[in-house]
Amino acid sequence: MNQVQAATQNAPQAALVRPAAPLTQARTTILLVEDEAFVREVTCELLECEGFRVLKAKSAIEARTIFRYYGKIVRLLLTDVVLPGQNGRDLARDLRGLCPSLTTIFISGYPENSVTRDGLTDDGMFYLPKPFSAESLLSKVKQVLGQEQPPV
């Protein structure tokens, strides 16, 4: 049994989404945490159209549940900074405690200087300001995952 099969065997049904490519062919699994439904759905659709497998959560609590089942295959945490119940920074810290190699992109409508001042862009952590275009989202995701050279 491979990692994908093992991780999905007992996973909560709410976490299962239709990947654009078959599970075994998806390049990367991304855990998307965003409390605004419209932003979450559009972001998910953009990523899936590029072949990424996206697991969606609307809160830190839901993200933890999903990560408990899929943590071994999640390569990227894409999370809003401001979430109900717990902020994205604390969520990232907790999940990286379980998986130190987890890369994180914080998305936020707050100015970048306030985000970086709060230590959100440490090693393996990146920032994408809201609102973002489809191009900037996909470029940032591919860049941090090493699938594309950063622009010169």
C-alpha positions in Angstrom: 0.0 0.0 0.0 1.5 3.4 -1.0 1.4 6.6 1.1 -1.6 8.0 -0.7 -3.7 4.9 -0.1 -2.6 4.6 3.5 -3.5 8.3 4.2 -6.9 8.1 2.5 -8.0 4.9 4.1 -9.6 6.4 7.2 -9.8 10.0 6.2 -12.8 12.2 6.9 -15.1 12.4 3.9 -15.3 16.3 4.1 -11.5 16.4 3.3 -11.8 14.4 0.2 -11.9 16.6 -2.9 -11.7 15.8 -6.6 -8.1 16.1 -7.8 -7.6 17.4 -11.3 -5.3 14.4 -11.9 -5.6 10.9 -10.5 -4.3 10.7 -7.0 -1.1 8.9 -8.0 -0.3 11.4 -10.7 -0.9 14.6 -8.8 2.4 16.5 -8.4 1.9 17.8 -4.9 -0.7 17.8 -2.2 -1.6 21.2 -0.7 -3.6 21.9 2.5 -5.5 25.1 1.9 -6.9 26.8 5.0 -9.1 29.8 4.3 -12.2 30.9 6.2 -13.8 32.9 3.3 -15.7 30.4 1.2 -15.3 32.3 -2.1 -11.6 32.7 -1.8 -11.2 29.1 -0.7 -13.2 27.7 -3.6 -11.5 29.9 -6.3 -8.1 29.2 -4.9 -8.8 25.5 -4.8 -10.1 25.5 -8.4 -7.0 27.3 -9.7 -4.6 24.9 -8.0 -6.5 21.8 -9.1 -6.5 23.1 -12.7 -2.7 23.1 -12.5 -2.7 19.4 -11.3 -2.3 19.9 -7.6 -4.3 17.9 -5.1 -6.0 20.3 -2.7 -7.4 19.5 0.7 -9.6 22.3 1.9 -10.2 23.5 5.5 -12.1 26.6 6.7 -10.5 26.7 10.2 -7.4 25.7 12.0 -9.4 22.9 13.8 -10.5 21.4 10.5 -7.0 21.7 9.1 -5.6 19.7 12.1 -8.1 16.9 11.5 -7.2 16.7 7.8 -3.5 16.9 8.6 -3.8 14.0 11.0 -4.9 11.8 8.1 -3.0 13.3 5.2 0.1 14.8 6.9 2.5 12.3 5.3 1.5 13.5 1.8 1.0 17.2 2.4 3.9 19.2 1.0 2.5 22.7 1.3 0.3 24.5 3.8 -1.4 27.5 2.1 -3.1 29.4 5.0 -4.7 32.7 5.7 -3.1 34.5 8.6 -6.4 35.5 10.3 -8.6 32.4 11.0 -11.4 31.8 13.4 -10.3 30.2 16.7 -6.5 30.2 15.9 -4.3 32.2 13.6 -2.4 30.8 10.7 0.9 31.4 12.3 0.1 29.2 15.3 -1.4 26.5 13.0 1.8 26.5 10.9 4.0 26.2 14.0 2.0 23.3 15.3 1.9 21.4 11.9 5.6 22.1 11.4 6.2 20.6 14.8 4.7 17.4 13.4 6.4 17.7 10.0 9.4 20.1 10.0 9.8 19.9 6.2 6.3 21.4 5.7 6.5 24.5 3.5 4.1 27.3 4.3 2.7 30.2 2.3 0.7 32.7 4.3 -1.9 34.7 2.5 -3.1 37.9 4.0 -4.7 41.2 3.3 -2.4 42.8 5.9 0.7 44.7 4.6 3.7 42.5 4.2 5.8 44.5 6.7 3.3 43.6 9.5 3.4 40.0 8.5 7.2 39.7 8.3 7.6 41.7 11.5 5.6 39.0 13.3 8.0 36.3 12.1 5.8 34.7 9.5 8.5 34.4 6.9 11.0 32.3 8.7 12.8 29.5 6.8 10.3 27.5 4.8 7.6 30.2 5.2 6.5 32.6 2.5 4.0 35.4 2.0 1.4 36.2 -0.7 -0.6 39.4 -0.3 -4.4 39.4 -0.9 -5.9 40.1 -3.2 -3.8 37.9 -5.5 -4.2 37.1 -9.2 -4.3 33.5 -10.5 -0.9 34.1 -12.0 0.7 35.4 -8.8 -0.8 32.5 -6.8 0.4 29.8 -9.2 3.8 31.5 -9.6 4.4 31.7 -5.8 3.2 28.1 -5.2 5.5 26.7 -8.0 8.4 28.9 -6.9 8.3 27.7 -3.2 7.9 24.1 -4.2 10.9 24.4 -6.5 8.9 23.7 -9.7 9.9 27.0 -11.3 12.8 29.4 -11.2 12.0 32.6 -9.4 11.7 35.7 -11.6 14.9 37.6 -12.1 
